Amino acid sequence: MSEPQHKDAHMADRAERAAKIIEQPEEYKICEGCDSILTASATTCPNCHSYRFDTDPRVVAAHARFLASRAQMSITSEDMY
């Protein structure tokens, strides 16, 4: 896959995930340590191990829209190994 196609696929994937979050923001929360969006059932962030979260559905939906508009910049736990 060429670089532009890879970028397009990446952004399409992010947009798809964001749409799921925006549909039901009450099922998600934002890690206040690294700004990752997690399922509401998570007790700690798998990326930074924080335990502080923003659970406001309006904030979660807005953050999902923001993250969908740009390429991933954060390091995930999968990137570490």
C-alpha positions as a Markdown table, in Angstrom:
| # | Residue | x | y | z |
|---|---|---|---|---|
| 1 | Met | 0.0 | 0.0 | 0.0 |
| 2 | Ser | 1.4 | 3.4 | -0.9 |
| 3 | Glu | 1.9 | 6.1 | 1.7 |
| 4 | Pro | -1.1 | 8.2 | 0.7 |
| 5 | Gln | -3.4 | 5.1 | 0.6 |
| 6 | His | -2.0 | 4.0 | 4.0 |
| 7 | Lys | -2.8 | 7.5 | 5.4 |
| 8 | Asp | -6.3 | 7.5 | 3.9 |
| 9 | Ala | -7.0 | 4.0 | 5.4 |
| 10 | His | -5.6 | 5.1 | 8.8 |
| 11 | Met | -7.8 | 8.2 | 8.8 |
| 12 | Ala | -10.8 | 6.3 | 7.7 |
| 13 | Asp | -10.2 | 3.8 | 10.6 |
| 14 | Arg | -10.0 | 6.7 | 13.1 |
| 15 | Ala | -13.2 | 8.3 | 11.7 |
| 16 | Glu | -15.0 | 4.9 | 12.0 |
| 17 | Arg | -13.9 | 4.5 | 15.6 |
| 18 | Ala | -14.8 | 8.1 | 16.4 |
| 19 | Ala | -18.3 | 7.6 | 15.0 |
| 20 | Lys | -18.9 | 4.7 | 17.3 |
| 21 | Ile | -17.7 | 6.8 | 20.3 |
| 22 | Ile | -19.9 | 9.8 | 19.2 |
| 23 | Glu | -22.9 | 7.5 | 18.9 |
| 24 | Gln | -22.6 | 6.4 | 22.5 |
| 25 | Pro | -20.2 | 8.7 | 24.4 |
| 26 | Glu | -21.6 | 7.6 | 27.8 |
| 27 | Glu | -19.8 | 4.2 | 27.2 |
| 28 | Tyr | -16.4 | 5.9 | 27.0 |
| 29 | Lys | -14.1 | 8.2 | 29.0 |
| 30 | Ile | -11.0 | 10.2 | 28.4 |
| 31 | Cys | -7.8 | 9.5 | 30.2 |
| 32 | Glu | -6.6 | 12.7 | 31.8 |
| 33 | Gly | -3.0 | 11.4 | 31.7 |
| 34 | Cys | -2.6 | 10.9 | 28.0 |
| 35 | Asp | -6.0 | 11.9 | 26.4 |
| 36 | Ser | -6.7 | 8.4 | 25.1 |
| 37 | Ile | -10.4 | 7.4 | 24.8 |
| 38 | Leu | -11.2 | 4.3 | 26.7 |
| 39 | Thr | -14.2 | 2.2 | 27.4 |
| 40 | Ala | -16.1 | 3.2 | 30.5 |
| 41 | Ser | -15.3 | -0.1 | 32.2 |
| 42 | Ala | -11.5 | 0.5 | 32.2 |
| 43 | Thr | -10.1 | 1.1 | 35.6 |
| 44 | Thr | -6.7 | 2.3 | 34.5 |
| 45 | Cys | -5.4 | 3.5 | 31.2 |
| 46 | Pro | -3.5 | 0.8 | 29.3 |
| 47 | Asn | -1.2 | 3.4 | 27.7 |
| 48 | Cys | -0.1 | 5.5 | 30.7 |
| 49 | His | -1.6 | 3.7 | 33.7 |
| 50 | Ser | -3.5 | 6.7 | 34.9 |
| 51 | Tyr | -6.6 | 6.3 | 36.9 |
| 52 | Arg | -8.1 | 9.8 | 36.4 |
| 53 | Phe | -10.7 | 10.2 | 33.7 |
| 54 | Asp | -13.2 | 12.7 | 32.2 |
| 55 | Thr | -16.5 | 11.0 | 31.8 |
| 56 | Asp | -18.6 | 13.9 | 30.5 |
| 57 | Pro | -20.3 | 12.6 | 27.4 |
| 58 | Arg | -20.1 | 16.0 | 25.7 |
| 59 | Val | -16.4 | 16.2 | 26.3 |
| 60 | Val | -15.9 | 12.6 | 25.1 |
| 61 | Ala | -17.8 | 13.2 | 21.9 |
| 62 | Ala | -15.9 | 16.4 | 21.2 |
| 63 | His | -12.6 | 14.8 | 21.9 |
| 64 | Ala | -13.5 | 11.9 | 19.5 |
| 65 | Arg | -14.2 | 14.4 | 16.8 |
| 66 | Phe | -10.9 | 16.1 | 17.4 |
| 67 | Leu | -8.9 | 12.8 | 17.4 |
| 68 | Ala | -10.6 | 11.7 | 14.2 |
| 69 | Ser | -9.5 | 14.9 | 12.4 |
| 70 | Arg | -5.8 | 14.2 | 12.8 |
| 71 | Ala | -3.3 | 11.3 | 12.5 |
| 72 | Gln | -2.4 | 9.4 | 15.6 |
| 73 | Met | 0.4 | 11.0 | 17.5 |
| 74 | Ser | 0.4 | 9.0 | 20.8 |
| 75 | Ile | 2.3 | 5.9 | 21.6 |
| 76 | Thr | 0.1 | 3.0 | 22.5 |
| 77 | Ser | 0.9 | -0.1 | 24.5 |
| 78 | Glu | 1.2 | -2.1 | 21.3 |
| 79 | Asp | 4.0 | 0.3 | 20.2 |
| 80 | Met | 6.0 | -0.5 | 23.2 |
| 81 | Tyr | 6.7 | -4.2 | 22.5 |
